[in-house]
Amino acid sequence: MRLAARVTLTCALTALIGCGGSGDGPTSPTSPTTPNTPTTDNTPLRAYAAAHSRFIGAAVDRGFRYAGSDGVNFRALMAREFNMLVPENDMKHSYLQPSQGVYRFVSADSLVAFAEANGMRIRGHTLIWHSQLAGWMANGTWTQDQARALLADHVGTVVTHFKGHVAEWDVVNEAFNDDGTRRASIWQNTIGRDYIERAFIAAHADDPSVGLFYNDYNIEGINAKSDSVYAMIQDFKQRGVPITGVGFQSHFIVGQIPSTLSANIQRFAALGLEVHLTELDIRMPPPATAASLEQQAQDYRTVVNACIAVTACNTIVLWGVSDRESWVPSTFSGQGAALLFDESYAAKPAYAAVQSALK
Ligand code: G3I
């Protein structure tokens, strides 16, 4: 069991009375952020998850920096409910290497410090992606050798910086198209298709103990895209390319959970992989109604049950703490209300569903 898991398990046993509070306000069940959940069970999600050696996490970005009591309440809720933290943006290329060769870790380090003060495992997101690249990289003209060096330098520098703090990385994010072909990107176009394994090999070389994941969306069911990812990972395993697992982002729509989710989790697990649900949210057209909230709760229960039925599916990350911070409304107009807590941090029926499934 990796160190972080041991720390988290210890915290879980004391989660009911607060664990390593960050000093950012009360974390006891009577805190103002105690969810007015439809259930009478006041046990935090993290306590039930850790009791089964699992991680329930959340992506953290703007809410972490709210000022005043807003920030205190956000951080207290985060510390109370989750034993994993994923920086939503702060560990992306444009944030960490804003100028070529100039690395900036301050904001990501503040999230790491908060997570460690609260016994949370840290998932790094993401080393190599086609999006949110610093301008100098995205707009540059690079030879294959230059691009190979830039990839190795970024991965090596970042993995080395966070060694001993980040337990696992989304090494490469979203490298495939929905039809199963490789996505065109500066990495694919200048280096070629082996940029993916180059990233995994570089990350492993700099931290042999860190978890290495391939992460993508629309691969939660069995389809052309997940088949291509499966084939790539099968090839990696056969050739000894270091890889720990696969991340199913799991950005779902209420009422539309893939029917082949369980079978897909099982087939990737059968490759000897960990399978993590890395960016879970289940969006709906607001305003939420009792019916849509109930359907959402059922969908969350279905997804969590499909994961926890497979030992290798030991991590579920919500892509945000509350609907207030969610990326969904700014991306999908007319959609939102995708998470477990509403805009005022009240627990929704989905919270109770996830809590009872984790229990
Ligand atoms: O920080 C700036 C702020 O200074 C500026 O005023 C503001 C308006 O321009 O933009 C802010 O940056 C935004 C950033 O989120 C932080 O809030 C970017 O514009 C915005 O594009 C960025 O969106 C992020 C998105 O990835 C970018 O593709 C979302 O927060 C984030 O949730 C989302 O996460 C991705 C995963 O990394 C990969 N999987 C899909 C998922 C959803 O797109």
Boltz pocket constraint, residues with backbone or C-beta under 6 A from the ligand:
constraints:
  - pocket:
      binder: B
      contacts: [[A, 61], [A, 62], [A, 88], [A, 89], [A, 131], [A, 132], [A, 173], [A, 249], [A, 279], [A, 327]]
      max_distance: 6.0
